[in-house]
Amino acid sequence: MIRKTEDVVTASRPKKLSKRKRQRYIWAYVFLFPQIIMFFVFSLYPIIMSYVYSFYDWSGIGPLDDFVGFANYWQLLTSDRFWASLLNSFYYVAGTTVLSVGFALILAIILNDQRMKGKGFYRTIYFLPVVTTTAIVGIIMSSIFGINGLANAIITGLHLSERPIPFLSDATLAMGILIVVGAWKGLGINMVYWLAGLQSIPNELYESAQLDGAGFWRTLRHITLPLLKPIFAVIMLLSIVGGINAFDLVKTLTNGGPYYQTETLDLFIYNYAFSSDTTGGDTRMGYASAAGVLLGMITFVISLAFGGASFQAELRKFRENRKKGRKKA
Amino acid sequence: MISSKKARIFLHVFLSVLGLIWIYPFIWMVLSSLKTNREFLTSGIQPLPEDPQWENYLRAWDSANFSDYFLNTVIFTVSVVFIVIVLCALTGYALGRVQFPGQKTIMFIVVAIMFIPKGYTVIPLFQIISDLGLSNSLFGVIVAESSGAHVLFILMFASFFARIPNEIEEAAEMDGAGFLRTFFNVMLPLSAPIIATTAIMQFIWTWSSFLLPLVLTASKPELRTLAVGMQNFVGTYTADYVGMTAGATISLLPVMLVFIFMQRYFMEGVAGAVKS
C-alpha cells in the first residue's frame, strides 16, 4: 500500500527528478571512465592477448603469423623443465604456507593478549620484512647464505661444521633456503590477518568461558580456533596465490639455480619471454604465454576452490538463519 | 588469556630473542655497509665495523648510479600513488554515492577482478607498452604500474562515500554547488583519512615493485628503479659486497621509515582488507 502511494508521488513529477538524476548518472559515468579505460587496456586486453599469443610460435618481435594451434601447450606438457618448475612452485607454496601461516597464528595469539606489554613493538618487528623490497631482500639473503656469508660464519664459528655449507649451490638446500626466506618475509602479513580475525571475536565469549572455568587451552580449542575458520580460508588463499606469484625472491635469491633446479613457474615464464641467455637463443613469447595461461588457470581454480568454499559456508549460514527466522515467525 | 607471571616473562624472552633474529638481516646489512670489503670477508660473526667506511655510500650513490635510481624510484612511486588515488577516489565516489543504471554490473566486475590472476599478463602488458610507444620511458612504467583494479582502495572509498549523510550533499547543493564542486570542495576533503591510507599502502607497494620495472626498463639501464638497479652489484661489481649492502640500505631505508612512522594506518588497512 505504502509503496503504491510513493509510486504515485514520483510519477506526478517525473521530469524534474529525472533531470537531476540524469545529470548524476552522466557524472558517475564520467568519474568511472578513466578506471574503465585502464581496465580494458591494461587488464582485460592483456588477459585476452595472452591466450592469443599462446597459439603462435612468436619471439615477441615482428608480426604474429606463425599459428601453431596447441603445439606450445603440447610442448609444455611434454617438457621436463616445465613440470620441474611446476613442482618447484608447489614445494615453495606448500613450504611457505605451512611455515608462515601456522607460526603466524601462534604469534598472533600471543600478541592479541590485552595485557601483553610491548605488543605494538613486537608487531612492528615481525611485520618489517613484509614492507621491505623483496628483490633487495633476495640479494641480501643470497649474500648471507653464500659461501662467505653470515650463515656460514656462524656455523663454522660455533664449530657446528668445519667446512662451509654450500646453501645455494645444492638444489635441496637452495629450495629450503628459498622457503625459509619466503616464510620469513610473509609471516608478518599472515600475523596481521590472524590478528584481524582474533579481534573480530566478541569479548563476551571469552568472559563467559572464563566464568565457566575454561582454561587457556580449552578456550583456544572451543572458542578461538572454530571462530577463526572463515578467515583461515582467506589466509590460505592469499598465501597460496602469493606463493605462486613469488617472482622477485626466486629471481634475486637463487635465480632458479643451481641449473634451473629452483626455477619456479613464474621464473620459467620470465626466462622464456624476456631472457634469451637462459634459452640459448631467441625469446619465446608464445611458448611463455602458454605457460602463463596454464599458470593463470591453476591460480583461478585454486581461488575458485577457496572462494567457493567460503561462499558455500556463507550460504549455509544464511540458510540456517533464514530457517531460524521462519521458525520464530 | 595468559595469566601466570612466569609464562609472561618466558614469552617476552622468546619474543625478544626471536625478534632480534628476525630483523638481524637488516642490522647485518647496515653494519656491513660500513666495513671494508676485506673486513666483510674476514670478520666472520664480528658484527661491528672497525672503522666506519662512509665512502661506501658515496661509491654506491655516485659510481653505481644509485642517485639516478633513487630519483627514478621517487618519480615512479609518487606518480603511481597520485594516479591510483585519483582513479580510486573517482571510481569509489561514483560507486558509493550515485545510484546509476549498470552500477551492480560494474561492482561485480570490480570484485571479480580480484579473482582474475594478473601476474602472468606481463607479456601482453610489455607488448602494449611498446605498441603505445611508451617503452623505454619512465612514463610507460608508471602507466603500467598504475593500471590494475585496486579493488581494495575502490571499495574503501566507495564505502566511505556511501556513509556520508545525505544532508551534507544537499546542503552543498542548496549553496549552489554542482556535482563536481560538491565532490572536490566537500566530499574529497572529508575523505582525507582514506586518501592517507591509500597513499601509504600504495607507496610501500610501488617502492618495492620489481617485475614491471625490470621488464620495461630492460634496454634502458638509466631508467632503472632501486629494486632493479641493485642487480648491478650482483652482475658487474661482484666483488664489492659492502657497496652492495650500502646500496641496499639506501633502497630500503625510505620504505622502512615510512612504515615505522605510519605503521598503524598500514597494518589496520591490511587487516581491514581481510576482515571485510
Interface residues (C-beta under 8 A of the other chain):
Chain A: Q23 R24 Y25 W27 A28 Y29 F31 L32 P34 Q35 M38 F39 V41 F42 S43 Y45 P46 I47 M49 S50 Y53 G60 I109 I110 N112 D113 R115 M116 K117 G118 Y122 R123 T124 I125 Y126 F127 L128 P129 V131 T132 T133 T134 A135 I136 V137 I139 I140 M141 S142 S143 I144 N148 L150 A153 I154 T156 G157 W184 I189 V192 Y193 L195 A196 G197 Q199 S200 Y206 F216 T219 I231 V234 I235 L238 V241 I244 N245 F247 D248 K251 T252 D266 I269 Y270 A273 F274 M285 A288 S289 A291 G292 V293 L295 G296 T299 F300 S303 L304 G307
Chain B: M1 I2 S3 R8 L11 H12 L15 G19 W22 I23 P25 F26 W28 M29 L41 S43 G44 I45 V86 L87 C88 L90 T91 Y93 A94 L95 R97 V98 F100 P101 Q103 I106 I109 I113 F115 I116 P117 K118 G119 Y120 T121 V122 I123 P124 L125 F126 Q127 I128 V143 A144 S146 S147 G148 A149 I154 F179 L180 I204 W207 S208 F210 L211 V215 A218 L226 A227 V228 M230 Q231 F233 V234 Y241 M244 T245 A248 S251 L252 V255 M256 F259 I260 Q263 F266 M267 V270 A271 G272 V274 K275
